[in-house]
Amino acid sequence: MSKEKIPYKIYLEESEMPKVWYNLRADMKNKPAPLLNPGTLEPMKAEELAGVFCEELVRQELDDTTPYFEIPEEIRNFYKMYRPSPLVRAYCLEEKLQTPAKIYYKFEGNNTSGSHKLNSAIAQAYYAKKQGLKGVTTETGAGQWGTALSMACSYFDLDCKVYMVKVSYEQKPFRREVMRTYGASVTPSPSMETEVGKKILAEHPGTSGSLGCAISEAVEKATATEGYRYVLGSVLNQVLLHQSVIGLETKAALDKYGIKPDIVIGCAGGGSNLGGLIAPFMGEKLKGEADYRIIAVEPASCPSFTRGKYAYDFCDTGMVCPLSKMYTLGSGFMPAPNHAGGLRYHGMSSTLSQLYHDGLMEAVSVTQTSVFEAAEQFARIEGILPAPESSHAIKVAIDEAMRCKETGEEKTIVFGLTGTGYFDMVAYEKFHDGKMTDYIPTDEEIQQTLDKLPKVE
C-alpha cells in the first residue's frame, strides 16, 4: 500500500476493541514450567496460591490450555476511556534516519497512569472487588504499576498499599504523589514495616532496593492483613494474559491496512508489555502460520535474558514467594541505582523464558546512555517524551532501521512505546548534565548470586 494511504495514526473503532484476552501458553508446545512450592518443591496448587492472590487470577495463572478469556464488560467499559490506543507510523523518524524501513509504534501512554500497566491493574482490581476484598498490596519499580493500580483501586473503592523501590521513591517524588492522589499509601522499600524488610536492611544496609525486595514486603503485608491479597504488575502469566490486549489491537490495526511486520521489538523487565505486544504474533509463529523476528531489549545493568541462567529461582529477594523457572540473575541480585526504571527485576516471565529457551525470540542488552541518546532523538523527531523503559525498545528499533539503511532492505518494524517519561526528568537531567554512567555488573558479581540459586532437580 502506498505511503499516502497509510495514516500517521491508525485507530481502531471502539467496536473493534478486543473482547477477549489471548492466552499464548495454550499454543505453546513446550509449556512454561509450573510454579513450585519452595518447601515441598511440588507444583503449587490453586488453594495454596489463593492465600496470596485473588481466586479468579489464580485460575488464569494456572490455565495453560484455554486460548481465550472473555474480558468482563466492566473492564471493557473502563478500557474504553483510553482504548483502543493508537498505532503510529513514525514517518518523521523514518525521514530523519533516511532508512527504507517502515517503523510503527504502539503507544500505550495515552492514559493518566502514563503506561500500559493500567491494562492489567484494572483487571486485577476488578477481580479483587468481585471477591469482596478490602484492598490489595503491591510493589512498584519506576512507579508506573503503582500509579496504574492506585487508579484502578480508586475506581473500585479498594485500599491500595504500595511498596516502591527506594531509589525510585527518591528519584520520582511526583510519581509517588500521583499514587497518593488516587488514595494509595506508598512506602519506600526495603522498609522497617515488615520483617523481611528489616532482614534485608540488616544484610544490605543502605541498599537502594530492588523489585525483588519490594515484592517480598508486599506479599508479607498481604498475607498478614485480613481481607487483602497481593497483586503483581509483571512476570506472572495472568499479567501477560491481560496485556495481550496490546498485541491484539496492534495486529488488528496492521491487518486493517494489509501490513505484516518483519520485526517486533519490546523492552523487557519482567515481561508484561513484551509478552502482551508479541502474543498474537508469537501465536502465529507457534502455529506455523507466519514468521516474525521478535526481539526483547533489556538493560545491560540487569541482563536476566542475556547473562542470566535458566533455572528455578525465587521470585523475590526475601524468598517467601513460589519458585519459578526463568532466566534469572539470582533473587539476591541488587541492580545498580540507575535509570532503567521498571526493568530492574532479577528474573523474567516463565512464559517468555520458555520461548527464549526454545529459540523462538532473541534478546539484546543495551547501555543506559545509549538508551537516553535514543530517547532524546525520538523525542525531538516524533514529539513524544518516552519513558526510560520504552526507550530500550526505541534504541533497538533505530538500530534495526539503520541496518536496513546499510543493506537497502525495506523491512517493517513494530515496537512498543509503553509509556511517557514526564516523571523521569531526574534521569533526563543526569543525562543532559553528563552525570549518567553505564554500570554493567561483572561476571563475578552475577555469579555470586547465581551460586545461591535453590537446588531443584
C-alpha positions in Angstrom: 0.0 0.0 0.0 1.3 3.5 -0.8 2.7 5.8 1.8 -0.2 8.3 1.3 -2.9 5.7 2.1 -1.5 4.8 5.5 -2.3 7.4 8.1 0.1 8.6 10.7 -2.1 7.1 13.4 -4.1 4.0 12.9 -7.1 3.9 15.2 -9.4 1.0 15.6 -13.1 1.7 16.1 -14.5 1.2 19.7 -16.4 -1.8 18.3 -13.1 -3.3 17.1 -11.6 -3.3 20.6 -10.7 -6.9 21.7 -13.4 -8.7 23.6 -11.1 -11.4 24.8 -7.6 -11.8 26.1 -5.3 -14.3 24.3 -3.6 -16.9 26.4 -0.3 -17.5 24.4 0.5 -20.6 26.6 -2.4 -22.5 25.0 -0.5 -22.6 21.7 2.9 -23.4 23.2 4.1 -27.0 22.5 6.6 -26.7 25.4 4.6 -25.2 28.3 6.2 -23.0 30.9 7.4 -25.0 33.9 5.0 -24.8 36.9 5.5 -22.7 39.9 6.9 -24.8 42.8 6.2 -24.7 46.5 9.6 -23.7 48.0 9.1 -26.1 50.9 8.0 -29.2 49.1 9.3 -28.5 45.6 5.9 -29.7 44.3 3.8 -27.7 41.8 1.8 -25.0 43.5 -1.9 -25.9 43.9 -4.7 -23.4 43.4 -5.6 -23.5 47.1 -2.0 -22.6 48.1 -1.9 -19.6 45.7 -5.4 -18.5 46.8 -4.0 -17.3 50.1 -1.8 -14.8 48.2 -3.7 -14.0 45.0 -7.4 -13.4 44.1 -9.2 -16.6 43.2 -10.0 -15.8 39.6 -6.5 -14.6 39.0 -5.2 -17.9 40.3 -7.4 -19.7 37.8 -5.9 -17.6 35.0 -2.4 -18.1 36.3 -2.6 -21.9 36.2 -4.5 -22.3 33.0 -2.2 -23.1 30.0 -4.8 -24.8 27.8 -7.7 -22.2 27.3 -6.7 -20.0 24.4 -9.1 -17.1 25.1 -10.6 -15.5 28.2 -13.6 -13.2 27.9 -12.9 -9.7 29.1 -15.7 -8.8 31.6 -18.0 -5.9 30.5 -17.0 -3.7 33.5 -13.3 -4.0 32.4 -14.1 -3.3 28.7 -16.1 -0.2 29.8 -13.0 1.1 31.7 -10.8 0.3 28.7 -12.9 2.5 26.5 -11.6 5.5 28.4 -8.2 5.1 26.7 -8.5 2.2 24.3 -8.1 1.4 21.5 -4.7 3.0 21.7 -3.1 4.3 18.5 -0.6 2.5 16.3 1.6 5.3 14.9 3.6 5.3 11.7 6.9 7.0 12.6 7.2 8.9 9.3 9.3 11.7 10.8 11.8 9.2 12.3 12.0 7.3 9.0 12.7 10.5 7.1 15.3 11.7 9.6 17.1 8.3 9.6 16.9 8.1 5.8 16.0 4.5 6.1 14.0 2.3 3.8 12.5 0.6 6.8 8.9 1.3 7.8 8.6 1.9 11.5 5.4 1.7 13.6 5.0 2.0 17.4 2.0 1.1 19.6 1.6 4.0 22.0 0.4 3.0 25.5 1.0 6.3 27.2 -2.4 7.9 26.5 -3.9 7.5 29.9 -3.3 9.2 33.3 -1.0 6.5 34.6 1.2 7.1 31.6 1.8 3.5 30.7 0.5 0.1 29.6 0.2 -1.1 33.2 -3.4 0.0 33.6 -4.5 -2.8 31.3 -3.8 -5.4 34.0 -4.3 -3.1 37.0 -8.0 -2.6 36.3 -8.5 -6.3 35.7 -6.8 -7.3 39.0 -8.7 -4.6 40.9 -11.9 -5.8 39.4 -11.4 -9.4 40.5 -10.4 -8.3 44.0 -13.6 -6.2 44.3 -15.7 -9.1 42.9 -14.2 -11.4 45.6 -15.2 -8.9 48.3 -11.7 -7.9 49.4 -10.9 -4.7 51.4 -7.7 -4.0 49.5 -4.5 -5.1 47.8 -0.8 -4.7 48.2 1.9 -4.5 45.6 5.3 -3.4 44.7 6.4 -0.8 42.1 9.7 -0.1 40.5 9.7 3.1 38.4 6.2 3.8 39.6 4.1 3.1 36.5 2.5 0.0 38.0 1.8 1.6 41.4 0.3 4.6 39.7 -1.9 2.3 37.5 -3.0 0.2 40.4 -3.8 3.2 42.6 -6.1 4.5 39.8 -7.8 1.1 39.4 -8.3 0.7 43.2 -9.7 4.2 43.4 -12.2 3.3 40.6 -13.4 0.2 42.6 -13.1 1.8 46.0 -10.4 -0.6 47.2 -7.5 0.2 49.6 -4.1 0.1 47.9 -0.7 -0.3 49.7 2.4 0.2 47.5 6.0 -0.7 48.3 8.1 1.4 46.0 11.7 0.6 45.2 13.7 3.1 47.4 15.8 4.5 44.6 12.7 5.3 42.5 10.9 6.6 45.6 13.7 9.1 46.0 14.2 9.9 42.3 10.5 10.2 41.4 8.6 12.1 44.2 5.9 13.3 41.8 5.1 9.7 40.7 4.7 8.9 44.4 2.3 11.9 44.8 0.1 10.7 41.9 -0.3 7.4 43.7 -1.2 9.3 46.9 -3.7 11.5 45.0 -5.5 8.3 44.0 -5.6 7.2 47.6 -2.7 4.7 47.8 -0.2 4.6 50.7 3.4 4.5 49.4 6.3 3.1 51.4 10.0 3.1 50.3 11.3 -0.5 50.1 13.1 -2.1 51.8 11.4 -0.7 54.9 11.1 -1.3 58.6 7.4 -2.0 58.2 7.9 -5.7 57.6 10.0 -8.5 59.0 11.5 -9.3 55.6 12.3 -5.6 55.1 14.1 -5.4 58.4 16.1 -8.5 57.4 17.1 -7.1 54.0 18.2 -3.9 55.6 20.3 -5.7 58.1 22.0 -7.7 55.4 22.3 -4.8 52.9 22.5 -1.6 54.9 22.0 1.5 52.8 20.6 -0.5 49.8 18.6 1.3 47.2 16.3 -1.6 46.9 15.0 -3.8 44.1 11.7 -5.1 42.8 12.6 -8.4 44.5 12.8 -6.7 47.9 9.5 -4.8 47.3 7.7 -8.0 46.3 8.7 -9.7 49.5 7.4 -6.8 51.6 4.1 -6.6 49.7 3.5 -10.3 49.9 4.2 -10.3 53.7 1.8 -7.4 54.2 -1.0 -9.0 52.2 -0.8 -12.4 53.9 -0.6 -10.8 57.3 -3.6 -8.5 56.8 -7.2 -9.9 56.7 -9.2 -9.1 53.6 -6.1 -8.3 51.5 -4.4 -10.0 48.6 -1.2 -9.4 46.7 -1.2 -8.3 43.0 1.7 -8.1 40.7 2.3 -5.8 37.7 4.5 -8.1 35.6 6.2 -11.6 35.3 3.1 -13.7 36.1 1.1 -15.5 33.4 -2.1 -13.6 34.4 -0.5 -10.3 33.7 0.7 -11.3 30.3 -2.8 -12.5 29.6 -4.3 -9.1 30.4 -1.6 -7.3 28.4 -2.4 -9.3 25.3 -4.9 -6.6 24.5 -1.9 -4.5 23.3 -0.8 -7.1 20.7 -4.3 -8.0 19.7 -5.0 -4.3 18.9 -1.7 -3.9 17.2 -2.2 -6.8 14.9 -5.8 -5.8 14.1 -4.6 -2.3 13.2 -1.9 -3.7 10.9 -4.3 -6.2 9.3 -6.6 -3.3 8.6 -4.1 -2.0 6.1 -2.6 -5.3 5.0 0.7 -4.7 6.8 2.8 -7.6 8.0 5.8 -6.7 10.3 9.1 -8.4 9.9 10.5 -7.4 13.3 8.6 -6.9 16.6 10.5 -5.2 19.4 9.7 -4.7 23.1 11.6 -3.7 26.2 11.9 -6.5 28.8 11.9 -6.2 32.6 9.6 -8.8 34.0 7.8 -9.4 30.7 4.4 -7.7 30.9 4.5 -5.3 27.9 6.7 -7.5 25.8 4.5 -10.6 26.4 1.4 -8.6 25.6 2.8 -7.0 22.5 4.1 -10.1 20.9 1.3 -12.5 21.9 -0.7 -12.8 18.7 2.5 -12.6 16.5 4.2 -15.4 18.6 0.9 -17.3 18.4 1.0 -17.4 14.6 4.7 -18.3 14.7 4.0 -21.2 17.1 1.2 -22.5 14.8 3.4 -22.1 11.7 1.0 -19.5 10.2 3.6 -16.8 9.9 7.2 -15.9 10.9 8.4 -12.9 12.7 11.7 -11.8 14.2 10.9 -11.0 17.8 13.5 -9.0 19.9 13.5 -8.5 23.7 15.5 -5.5 24.9 16.8 -5.3 28.4 19.2 -3.0 30.3 22.9 -4.0 30.4 22.7 -3.3 34.2 20.1 -6.0 34.8 20.6 -8.6 32.0 18.5 -11.5 33.0 17.9 -12.9 29.5 21.4 -12.3 28.1 23.5 -13.1 31.1 21.2 -15.0 33.4 20.7 -18.7 34.0 17.6 -20.7 33.0 16.7 -22.3 36.4 14.2 -22.3 39.2 14.6 -19.3 41.4 12.6 -17.3 44.0 10.5 -14.6 42.5 11.5 -12.3 45.4 14.6 -11.3 47.4 13.1 -12.3 50.7 12.5 -15.9 49.4 8.8 -16.0 50.5 7.3 -16.5 47.1 7.0 -19.6 45.0 9.9 -20.8 42.8 9.6 -20.0 39.1 11.7 -21.5 36.3 13.0 -18.5 34.4 16.1 -16.7 33.2 17.4 -15.2 36.4 20.4 -13.4 37.8 19.6 -14.8 41.3 16.9 -13.4 43.7 19.6 -11.7 45.7 20.9 -9.7 42.7 20.8 -5.9 43.5 20.8 -3.8 40.3 22.7 -0.6 40.3 20.7 2.5 41.2 20.4 3.6 37.6 17.5 4.8 35.5 16.5 1.6 33.8 13.2 2.2 35.7 10.9 -0.8 35.9 13.4 -3.1 34.1 15.3 -3.8 37.3 13.8 -7.2 38.1 16.2 -10.1 38.6 14.2 -12.6 36.6 11.9 -12.9 33.6 8.4 -14.3 32.9 8.4 -18.1 32.8 6.4 -17.9 29.6 8.9 -15.7 27.8 11.8 -17.6 29.3 10.5 -20.8 27.8 10.0 -19.1 24.4 13.5 -17.7 24.5 15.0 -21.0 25.6 13.3 -22.7 22.7 14.9 -20.2 20.3 11.6 -18.5 19.3 12.8 -15.0 20.2 16.0 -13.0 20.5 17.3 -10.8 23.4 19.8 -8.0 23.5 21.0 -5.7 26.3 21.8 -2.0 25.9 23.6 0.5 28.0 21.9 3.4 29.8 23.5 6.3 28.0 22.8 4.8 24.6 19.1 4.4 25.6 18.8 8.0 26.6 20.5 9.1 23.4 17.8 7.2 21.5 15.1 8.7 23.8 16.2 12.2 23.1 16.5 11.6 19.4 13.0 10.1 19.4 11.5 13.0 21.5 13.0 15.6 19.1 11.7 13.9 16.0 8.4 12.2 16.9 7.3 14.7 19.6 6.7 12.2 22.5 8.9 12.1 25.6 9.4 8.4 26.1 9.8 6.6 29.4 13.3 5.1 30.0 11.8 1.6 29.8 10.2 2.3 26.4 13.4 3.9 25.2 15.2 0.5 25.3 12.9 -0.6 22.5 13.4 2.7 20.7 17.1 2.2 20.8 17.0 -1.2 19.1 14.3 -0.1 16.6 16.6 2.7 15.5 19.5 0.2 15.3 17.4 -2.2 13.1 16.3 0.7 10.9 19.9 1.8 10.4 20.8 -1.7 9.5 18.1 -1.6 6.8 19.7 1.6 5.5 23.1 -0.2 5.2 21.6 -3.2 3.4 18.8 -1.5 1.5 16.2 -3.9 2.9 12.7 -2.4 3.2 11.7 -4.2 6.5 8.7 -3.3 8.6 9.5 -2.7 12.2 6.9 -2.6 15.1 7.9 -1.7 18.6 6.1 -1.0 21.9 6.1 2.5 23.2 5.0 1.5 26.7 4.6 5.0 28.2 5.7 8.6 28.7 8.7 9.9 30.6 7.3 13.0 32.3 8.1 11.6 35.8 11.6 10.6 34.7 13.1 14.1 34.4 15.8 13.4 37.0 17.1 10.8 34.7 17.0 13.1 31.7 18.7 15.8 33.8 21.6 13.5 34.7 21.9 12.5 31.0 22.0 16.1 29.9 24.5 17.1 32.6 26.8 14.3 31.7 26.4 12.6 35.0 24.9 9.4 33.7 27.1 6.3 33.8 26.9 2.9 32.3 27.3 0.4 35.1 27.5 -3.2 33.9 27.8 -5.9 36.5 30.8 -8.2 36.3 30.7 -11.9 35.7 31.9 -12.3 39.3 29.0 -10.2 40.7 26.4 -12.2 38.8 28.0 -15.5 39.7 27.8 -14.7 43.4 24.0 -14.5 43.3 23.7 -17.4 40.8 25.7 -19.6 43.2 22.8 -19.1 45.7 20.1 -20.4 43.5 17.9 -23.0 45.2 18.8 -26.6 44.4 16.0 -28.0 42.3 16.4 -31.3 40.4 
